[in-house]
Amino acid sequence: HSFGDQLVRAVTDRLAALLPAEATIARWGGDELIVLMPDTPSVAAAERTAELLLSASADAYDVGGIEAQVTLSIGIALSPAAGTTGEELTRNADVAVYRAKQAGRNTWRVFNDQMRAEVLLQAELREAVAQQKISLHYQPRFDTSGRVRAMEALARWQHPERGLLPASEFIAAAEQARVMPKLGEDLLDSAVAQAREWLNLGHEIPVAFNLSGLQLASDGVVAHVDAVLRKHALPPHLLELQIPETSAVSDAVDPTGKLRQLRQLGVRLLLDGMGGGFTNLAMLKRFELDGMKIPREFVRALRHSETDQRQELAAEDVVAALAGLGNDLGIQVIAEGVESEWQFGFPRANGVTRVQGLLFSDALPPAQATDLLARNDPDS
């Protein structure tokens, strides 16, 4: 931490020298700084200051003889448009910072009305997480003969006005609202409890849980997974953790090797989002994976359009290559987002052994998922 603290101080000193005398710059926590600039006449003036700070930080920093490069992401919130209290302004500036990071970093964003809607969504999410209003539905994963072989736990939020929302519509906001640690822990507990309930009913079915990059980055993730498994007395092989490709790559160069520690617990590991170009064969072998998922965007592009043959052929090449790679490694290959017979048939012909998608079943509430497992029983 000493190096990090020294670097933050060096950044602070360099930026402070460029600010007007009436401005205040301070560390806000971790690697975050806050700048208070009274009497800023306009958005344009604030933007000019942001540009000045970005330019100044482009040059490398020398910290104890070590050269370090720093990239800034700046969020701007002006009073009264973005708030009239310190709490409102810092919260809204934080939203703008998040947008700057999404834009590729080393840039700035000004808080606007669209971001205001995001702030409202975040407030609703904080309340929903506190009241445990976000639940899990389960999408069955089938083998190529049509039998259910696993259930993927997918977060759903019954919004009071917008209805049932899939995770894709609120997870980014949950990360920005900084409720992901608690939400992730609550949902993992629910998924493991459900797997235990199914086991009690005689259904030895693995439950797949999406472990976010933030969860994997947490120092306590291995201990938490272990504690939840012990709490519900679930055999570890009935929990599959789906790891984002980008997070897995980061972990591969991490000497603590959280993936390795999770493997030692006995859980199964699946690489999610494979095909982004981050992973090579050597890394895949190092991960010691049990399976990999071909992303839905590649599967859905199969026979996507009669007039878009280039996209279709490219998707076929990617799907065939990923399936072949997985089979060469001796791991399970899963195609998700299957919505048509061709999207099922082409991956199957290329060695994919597990499929999921609307062609077979949407994500189901727990009771309906339990009914499906009962019908899936060979003795039923």
C-alpha positions, 0 to 999 in steps of 0.5 A: 500500500505504501507505493499506492499511497505515494503515487496518490500523493504525487498525483494530488501534488501535480494536480493541485499546482494547476488548480486556482487558489480557491480550489480544494483537492483531497483524497476521497478514498482508495485511488479517488480524489475530489476537487471542490471549485467554488464560483465555477462560472460554467460547464465549459469552464469546468471542462477546460479544467478537466482537460488541463488535469488530463494533460498534466497527468499524461506524463509518467510519475516517478515514485521512489525510482519507479516510473508509473503511468496514471490514467484519470477518469473525471466526473463533473457535477455543477451546482445547482443543476447537479445538486445543492448539497455536498452529498448530492454533488459527490454522488452525482460526480461519482455517476459521471466518473463511472460514465467516463470509465465506461467511455474508455478512461482518460476522459471526463463526463458531465452529470446530465439528465440521463445520469439522473435517471441512473441515480434514481435506479441506483437508489431503488436498487439499494432499497431492493437489495436491502429488502432482498427483493432481487431473486433468482430464476433458473434456466435449464441447461440440456444435453443434446438428447434433451435431458436437463443436466444443470440449472443456471441461476439468473438474477431477476428484479421485480421492479414496482413499475417496470415489471420483471427485469433481467440482470442485464438491465440492472447489474451495471447500476448495482456495481455503480451503486456499490451494492454488488458485494452484498447482492452477490453474497445474497444470491450465491447463498440463495443458489446454493440453498436451492441446489441443496433443496433439489438434492433433498428431493432426489435431484442431484443437479449442479447449479451454475452461478455467475461470479462477477469480476468484483466478486472474484477480485474480493479478498474474501471470495474463496472463504465466502464460497467455502462458508456457503457450501458448508452452511447448506451442506452442499457437495462442492461439485454441485456448484459451478462458478462461471467466471468472466473471461477478462477476470480469469485472465487477470487471475491467471497472473495473480500469484494468489490464484483465487481460481486455483483456490476455488478449484481446491474447494471442489467446485466446478469452474466454467469460463464465461464469455469465451471468444473475446480474444483475451485467452490463448491456449496456454492460459486455458490449460493453466485455468484447469477449467471444467467447461467453457461457454460460447457466448450468445452473440456468436450463437445467435448470429448463426442464420441470423439473417438471410441477407447477412451471410458474412456475419453468419459465416464468421459466427460459424467459424468462431463457434466451430473453433471454440467447440474444437478448442474445448474438445481438444482440452477435454472440457465441456462446451456449452452454447447459450442463447440457442433460439432456433433448430439451426442454432442447436444443430450447428454447434451439436455437429461441431462437438458442443455437448450442452445447450441452453436458450429459449428454444428449450426453456426460458429462466424459470421461477424456483417452483417451475424449475423444480417441476421440470426436474421432476419431469426430467427424472428417468423414473417419472 
